[in-house]
Amino acid sequence: MQAYERKQYELRRQEIKEAAEGTSTDVPQLTWGDIRSRKVLDSSISGALAGGVLNTWKRGRSGTVPGLATGAMICGLLQWAFNEFDIQRITYISRAAHPRPVPSMPAAPALPIETRPPSFPVDAPEPPRSLTDRFVSMFGHKISDEEYLDRIKAQRDNHLHRIEQLERERDEKRET
């Protein structure tokens, strides 16, 4: 058992003891590694037991070890993935609750109108994107309806051209 796993179980024992006694002491801060590994060992062990029993029941004694390994790996990975989603949730909430301050620009001295640099329009900040837009952007970029229509028309033209070629080849084969 690694150090972070021992720390995890020590923290849990301390929480249970404090809950039973009704006392409270300072609990050390959790790290991202602690959150990532939370209950992975528990899930792996229970997955190994369940996988071993089910695979032994299905395939006999020869399926015990593969069932143990497969169950442990799948349940451990699922628990790790759940913990990763939990970390993403925590970071999202912390960013929303504590936005970063925008650095302020020092005030420039007032210049005569003739010597002031031209002012540029200030772009408004982008509105937050929806979850669907963020998901689609992971796989590519969103295109406008006009661009999509142009692509579909080009595909249609290519297909019609290919159909004409195939019909000509078919007619030539019939004539010979």
N, C-alpha and C positions, 0 to 999 in steps of 0.2 A: 504494500500500500504506500502510495506516495505521500509527501508532506501535506499537499493541499487537500487530499482526501482525509487525512487524519485531522486536519484543522476543521474540516467540515463536520465530522462526527463529534469532535470536541465541542464545537459551537452548539450543535443540536443537543448534546447531553447537558450542557450548561443551561440552555433555554428550558429544557424539561425540568431540571433541578430547580431553577429559579421560579418556574411556574408552580411547582409543587410547594415550595417554601413561601411563595408570595413576596420574594425579595427581588431586587433588580440591581445588577452591577453593570458597569460599562462593558458593552460588547465591542470587540474590535471591528474596524471597518472591513467590509467585504471588498475583495478585489474582483476585477473582471474574470480572472481565472477561477476564483471561488464560485462565481455565478455560473460560468461555463461548465464547470465540473459538478454542479449541484445534482445529486442523486443519480449520476451516471452509473456509478458502481452498483447501486441498489437496482436500477433498471436492468443492468446487464446480468446480474445474478438471477433476478426473477425471470428475465427472458430466457436465460440459459436453462433454468429448471423447466419452464413451460415448453420450450422448444425440444428439450431432451425427452420429456414425457410424451409429447405429441408425436415426435418422430419415431420414438420407440414403439408406440402404439400402432403407428402406420406401417413401419418397416421391420419391426422386430429389434433384437438386440444390436444388430449392426448399424442401426440408425441413431443410436444414442449419442455418440460423440459428434457426428455432423449436426444433429439437432441442437445439442448444447452450444456448439460454436455458432451456428446460424442464429439461434435465438438470442444469444448474448450480443452478437454483433448488431443485429437489427434493432433490438431494444436499446442498446447503448447509443447507436447513431440517432435514433428517434429522440431519445432524451437530450442528447447533445444539441440536436436541431431545435428542439423546444426551448432549450436554454439560450440558444443564439437569438431566437425570436424574442425572448424575454429581454435580452440585452438591447436589441434594437428598439423595443418598446420603451425601455428605461431611457435610452439616449434621446428618443423622440420627445418623450414627455419632459425631460430635463431641458431640452432646447426650447420647447414651447413655453415652459414655466419661467425660464431664465434667459430671455433673448440677449444676445450680445449687444453691448452698447455701440452705437454708431459714433465713430470719432468725429468730433466737431472741428470745423475749419476755423482757424483764427480769423478774426475780422480784419479785412484788408483796409488800409487807410483810404479815405475818400479821395478820389482823383477827379480832376475836372473832366467834364463830359467828353471833351475832345481827346483826352489821352487814355480813356478807359478802353480796355480790350473789348471786342465785341462779345456780347453775351450769347451763350449757346443754350438751346432749349434743354431743360432738364427732363430726362425720361422718368416717367413714373415707374415705381417698382412693379415687377411682374406679379400678377395675382397668383396665389398658390395653385399648383396643378393638382388635378384630381388623382386619386389612386390609380384609376384606369390609365390616365395619360402617363403617369410615372412607370407603370408596368409595361405599357407599349413601348416607351422610350428605351427600356432595357433591351428590346429586340430590334429596334430600328427607330425611325422617326415617323411622326405622323405627317401625312401628306394631305393637301387640300383636295376638295372634290373635283376641281378642274384638272389637277394633275393626275388624279386617279382615272378620270374619264379619258384623258389623253392616252394613258398607258393601256387602258382596255381597248380603245379604238385601234391603237397600234397592233395589239395582239390580234384583234379581229381581222385587220388588214393582212397580217402575216398568215393567219389561218386560211383566209379566203384565197390568197395567192398560192398557198401550198395545195389547197383543194383543186384549184385550176390546173396546177402542174400534174397532180395525180390523175385527174380526169383525162388530160391529154395523153399521158403515158398509157392509161388503160385503153383509150381509143386507138392509139398506135399499135398496141399489142393485138387488138381485135382485127385490125386491118391486115396484119401480116400473118 
